[in-house]
Amino acid sequence: MFKKLASLVLFGFIALPALSTEKPVSSIAEQTAEYAANTYQQAMVASLAELVKYNTVAVDGLSANDNPEHIAFKAELKKQAKALGLDYKDDGYVVVIGLGEGEDRFGIITHGDIQPVNPKKWQKSPFELDTTSEPGKLIGRGTEDDKGPISTALYAMKAIKDKNIKLNKRIELYVYMAEESDWAPLQAYIKTHTLPQTNITIDAEYPVVTAEKGYGTIKIAFNKEKYTGIGAYISEFTGGFFGSQIPEDAKAVIENADISLLQRLMVKARYYQGISFDLILKDQQLTITALGKSAHSSKPDEGVNAIPYLADLLSETRWPSNGAGTLVNFLNDNIGLGLEGKKFGDIAYSDDFMGPMTVSPTVIKQLKHNIELNINIRRPRGKSAQQLTQEINHALATWKLTNMANITELEHYIGEPFIQKDAPHINTLLSVFSHFTGIKDAKPIAIGGGTNSRLFPNAVSFGPSMPGAEYTGHSEHEFITMKQFVLNLKMYTAVMVELTK
């Protein structure tokens, strides 16, 4: 997210021209923002409560256009838009809610789909807006990512309509239904539709995001082999829920275990912070469960990844190579407790603006003949995808040969980082942010996540998460505070006024 730039900023070898001094927020933008906050706080909460009800997670093999939850969610969106006097168009995977007329347009990009959720982890149903468990917080799946921002945008548009502000640009709210799972339908839509000339996504952080790391996945299969020895061995190692979540759960089962092993591991377990272990020995079978803290995989430092921590607990033993044991050895040799891949051959690197690449094991899949490890990477500029792929392959081949390991390299996905160099409205966004937050000299920033900004003209991200605040989207405790919800309403309303009047 980029704040005001007072001097030249370098993106690689490209110098951006100095941005002008922030302009004061206009009185009409400020007055409309205050009106929105004073008039529509409770209506906005009610809107979010209705949107949260729908489990709009992607279902394998089922198009969003045929998914009953997605269909019902869009019906609710249409109902709300019409009630607010806004126009509504359903283009299948893309819904467009508009205010005003004209060829010149300003777009606000959001998404209506969500990530998977484990209801057992929540005090109340994740599909019921919880306003009471923790006073001041609105808890539920999608409250921050991205149903909360949708409700905010709707009532910002409503406030502008109420005030009869003359718009020189049409405002369009885009709600995409597969941002978390499949960008292909949106890419197809863009080829056949004319997009707004200026855009923001409200799916990231403040003050302004102008650079996003590339999303990637390293996949390795550890072939299962029957263990025929008499010593202790790992028969099971599992963990993770979905690829873009830092997992808070992991489990290992050790056969032929004894009380001595249990005692050694219990002593070691006491020295970890931020994670707890539960160890149960029964009939020479030791079951260990780890509980860390889930987070968005673009921000691994905000979570505690149960997978490498559980592997580290077991690191004092070199385990038999039967699949699960091979996996644990691999994790300890190549991942460890670091977040940047510094043990993984030569793959680690960093960029002065975008920061370091992060390397996080997120899902372990139990298949018939092998165990598949999925490692999520978020890469900045600085290395080509070809170079990084070669380094990954070399590290895996070297470890495989050194350890005589029965592993198979699967296809890796290495996404490209994104940098926005040309957005003309950065200063306006920074002015609005500074005006309503009191944070001066704000500058653009980079994030580890990837948004639909890169698909829309002149697009940057603007909120909804404050700098320095924990981002709860993709976690098992997703929420937005009421204070932030209202602050977002003010800032989105002011931005819409400033960029369309």
N, C-alpha and C positions, 0 to 999 in steps of 0.2 A: 504494500500500500504506500503510495507516495504522498508525502506532504509537500508544502511549498518548496520550490527550488529557487534559491537566490543566486546561484552560480551555475556554472556548467556541470552537468552530470554525465559521466561516461558510461556507456553501455558497450562493453567490449571496446571496439575501436571507433564507435560512433558517438559523437558528442552531441548532446541535446542543447538547443539554444537556451539561454537563461530565461526562466519564467518570470513574468512580471509580478510586482507586489500584489498581495491579496487585496481584493476589493472588499469594502464593507458589505455586509448582507443588507439587501434593500429592506425598507420598512414594510413593503407589501409582503415580502417573503417571511419576515419575522412575525408580522401580525397574523398571517395565515397559519403559520406553524403553531403559534400560541393558541389560536382558535381551534385547531385540530386537536391539540393536547387537552384543552379545557372541555371540549365537546364530545370527543369520541373514545376516551380511554376504555370505558366499560363495553362499548359496542365492539371495539377492537378485540377485547378479551373474549367476548361472546363469539365473534367470528372465528378466532383461533380455536376455541373449544369445539366448534362444529367441524373444522378442517382436520383436527387431530384425530377425530373418531375413525378415520379411514386408514386401514393398513395398506398403504400404497407402496409396499415393497415389490420389487420385480419378482415374478414367478417364472422359473425356467420353463421354456417351451410355450409360454402364454404371452401374446402381444398385450401391451398396455391398452390397446384399443378394445381388447376382448376381456380384460380383467375386470370383474364386477366391482372391486374396490376402487379401481381407477375411474371407472364409469360413474360410480356414485359420488366420488370426490369431485369430478368435473361438474356433475349436476348441482352439487352444493355451491361450487364456484359460480356457476351461471346464476343460481338463485340469488347469491349475495351481490353479484355485479349488477343484475337487473334492479334489485332493491335499492341500490345506491345510485341508480341512474346512469350507469356506465354501459357501453356497448360490449358485446361478447361474441367471440367467434371461436368455434371448436374445429381445429384442423387435425384432429386425431391425437398425435403425440404432442402437439403444441396448441395451447389455448392463448388467445390474445384478448385482453380486456382493455378497452380504450376510452379516452376522453378527448373530445375535440375533433377538429377536422384539419385537412391540409396535407400537402405533400411532404413538408418538413416535419420530421418526427423525432421524438426522444423516447428511447426504449429502456425499460427496467426489466432485467432478466432474472428469473427465479426458477425454481423447480418444485413440483408437487409430489414427487416420489421420495421415499425414505429408505434408510438402511435397515437391515434386519434388526430385530430386538428380542431380547430374552425376557419375557414378562416376569419370570421368577426373581429378577434382579430389582424390580421396582416395588415401591411401597403400595402404589395403586396401579391400575392398568395403564400401560404406556399409551393407550388409545383413549384415555379419559384425561382431560386437562385437570391437573392436580394443582389447586390454588391454596390448599390448606396444610399439607404436610410440612412445608417449609415456608412460613409466611414471607411474602415478598418475592417468591419465585413462582413462575408458571412452568410446571414440570410436565413433560410428555414428549413422545417421539415426534420430532419435526418442529418443536417450539423455536429452536434456533436455526435449524437446517431442514426445511426452508419455509415451513408453513407460517411461522411467526412473521417473517419478512413479507409474505404474501398479504396477510391481514393488514400489516402496517401500510403497505403500498396502496391497498384498496381505500383505506380511510384517509390517506394523504390526498388521493385523487378526489375523494368525496368532499374534503374540506375546500379544495380548489374550486370544485363545482359549486359548492354553497356560496362562495364569495364572488361568483360570476367574474372571475379573473379572465381577462381577454388573453387567450393563448395564441402565440404566433407559431407554435408547433403542437402537433397532436401528441398526446402522451399514450404510450402503449406498454402495458404490463404483459410480459411473456412468461407463461408457466409451462415449462417442459416436463414431460412425465417419465423421463428415463435418464435423468442426469447422473444418477448414482450407478447405473448399470450399462448403458448403451448409448453412445453419442451418435451412432449411425443414422437413426431417424431424424435427428435434428440437422445433421449435415445434409441429408437428402432434402429436407424442408428448405434449407437455406438456398439450395440450388434453384429452386422454383419460386421463391418469394423475395420481394424487395424488402430489405431490412431498414430500420431507422438509421439515420445518419450518425447519430450520437447515442451512446448507450452506457449504462452502468449495470453491473451485476450486484445483487445484494445477498451474496452467498459466501462472504469471506470476513474481512476485517476492515476497520478504520486505521488510519485516516483515508488513504487511497492505495490500492494494490496495483502496481504496474509490472510486477514480475512474478511468475509462478514456476515452481520447479516442475520438471517432467515426471510423470507417474510411470513406474516400471514394476515388473514382477520377475523374480528369478524363481524357477521351478526345478526341483530336484526330486527324483524318485529313489528311495532307499528300498532295495529289493528285500523282501522278507525271506529269511532262511530259518530253518528249524535248528534250535540250539540242542546239541547232544552232550554237552558237558555236565559236570556235577556242581559247579560253582554258581554263585549268584549271577543272574542275568536279568535284563530289562525285557519284559514280555509286552509291555504297552507303554507308549508315550503319546499323549494327545494334547491338543490345545488350540485355542483360537475359535473365532466365530465367523468373521468375514474379512476379506482382504484389506479393507481400508480402516480397520479398527485395531488399535493396539490391544491385544487380548489380556484380560485379567484372570483367565482361568487356564490351568494346565494340570495334567495328571500323569503320573508314572506308576507302573506296577512292576515290582521286582520279585522274581521267583527265587526260591532257595535262600531266602533271607534269614538272618538270625538276629538275636537280641543285640549282639555286638554291633552289627551294621545299623540297626535302629538307633542305638544310643549315640553312635558317632554322628549320624545325620541330625539327630535332635539337638545335639550340642552345636553343630554348625548352623542350624536353622535359626538359632537365637541371635546371631550376629547380623542378620539382614534387617534393613529398614524399609518400610513402605510395602512390604509383602509378608504374608503369613503362610505357614505350611502346616498341614494336618497329616500326621503319620500314623498309620494303623497297621500293626503286624498281627496276622492271623494265619495259622497253619503254614508257616514259612513263606507266606506271601505278604509283602510289604506294599501297601498302597499309600501314595503320597499325592496330595492335592495342594496346589498353590493358588493363592488368591492375591492378585495384584490390583491394578487400577486401569480400567479401559480409557482410551482416548482416541482421537482422530489420528490415523497413521501419518498424517502430514506433520503432526506435532508429537513425536514419540517421547519428548522430554516431559510432556504433561501427563504421561501415564507411567505405569510400572508393568513391564511386559513379563507375564508369568512364564512364558516359554523359555527364554534364556535364563531366567532366574532359577527355574526348576532344574534345568540342565546344569547350571553352575553348582547347585546344591549337590549334584551327583558327580562333580568333576574330579574328585580325588581318586576315582576308580576308572581304569580304561576298560570299557565294557565290551563283552563279546559282540562281534559283528553279525548280528542276526536281523538287522533291519532297524528295530527300535534302538538297540545299543549303538549301531552305526550312526543313527541320527543324533543321539546325545553327544557322541564323540565329535561329530561334525560341528554341532552348535558350539561346543566349548572351544574347538580349535579355530573356528572361522568367524563366529559372531561374538561370543562373550557377552559382557554386560555393557559394552560400548554401544553407541547409537550411530556411528559414522562409518562402519565397515573397515576399521583400521587393521583388523586381524585377517581380513578377507583378501589375501594377495595384495595387489597394488591398486585396488579399485577406489580407495578413498581419495577424495579431493574436495576443494572448497572454492567458492567465489566470494570476492570481497563484499559484494552487494547481496547476492542471493544466499550466501551462507554455505554450509557443508552439505554434501549428499548424506541422506540418512538411510540406514539399512536396518529393517525390522522384520523378524519372522512373525507372520501374522496368523497363518492357518496351517494346521497339519491335517491332511486328509487321509483317512484309513481306507485303502482300496484293497481289492482281493489279493493281489500279488505284491503290492508294495505300499510304502508310506510316502505320501507326497508332501514335501515341505514347500510352502509358498513364502517367499521373502519379498516384502514391499520395499521398493526404493523410491526416493524422491531426489531427483538429480538437478543440480543447477547447470548453468552454462559452464563451459571450460573443457569439456571432453566431448568428442563425437560419440554417437551411439555405437558406431563400429569399434572405436577404441575401447569403450567400456565393455562391450560384448566380448571382445577378445580377451580383455583382462579377467572377466568373470570366468570364461571358459578355461583360461590358463590356470586360474586358481583352483577350479574344480578338478581339472585333469591332474594337476600336481598332487592335490590331496588324495585323490582316488588312487594314484600310483603309489604314493608313499605309504598309504594305509591298506593297500590291497583291498579296497572297499568295493562292494557290489552296489554301485550307484549308477543312475542314468541321468544325464543332463536332458531336461525337457526344454521346449522352446521358451526362450526368454522374451519378454516384452519390454522395450526401452523407449518410453515416450519422450518427446522433445520439451525442453523448457520453453517458456513464453515470456517475451518482454514487449510491453507496449511503449512505443516511442512517440506516437503522434497524437494522442488524445488531447483535444483543444480545451477540455473543460476541467482539467486537473485543478487549476487555481480556484475555480468556483467551488469545487468540492472541498478543497482545503479551507477556503474562507468560511463555508458553512460549518465544517467540523470545528474549527477554532472558535467561531462565534458561539456555538451552543455548548461546547465542552469547556471552554476556557483554556484549552491546551494551545499554546502559541508556538509559532515556528514549526508547525507540523510539516513533515516531508513524506514523500512516497516510500512505500516499503515493498519487500518481497515476501512471499509466503511459500510454504511447502506444498499446499494443496493446488488443485487444478480446477478452474471454473469455466463456465461457458463464455467468459470474456473473450477468450482467444478466437471464438467463432463469429463475433459480432464486430461491426465497424466501430473504430474509435472507442472501444469499450475498456473500462477499468472497473475494479471492484470497490464498493463503498459500503462497508459494514456487513453484517450487523453487530460484530463483536468488537469490543473496545481493545485498544492496544494494552498489552499487559494482563488482560483478563483471560482466564481459562476458557478455552473453547470447548463446549460440551457436546456439540454435534457428533454423532457416531458413537458416543459413550452410552453406558447403561444408566446414566443419570443426566439426561439432557434437559436443559431448562433455559429460560431467559428470565432475568429479573424484571419485575414490573417497572422499575426505574429505567432500565435500559430500553424496554419496550416503548415507553413514552418518549424517551430521548430520541429513539430511532424515528418515531412518528414526526417529531419536530424537524429533524434533519432531512428526512425524505421529502416532507412537504416543502421545506424551503428550497431544496435542490430542484424539485419539479417546477417550482415557480421561477427560480432564477434561470433555469435552462430553457424555459418555454415562453417567457413573457417578452 
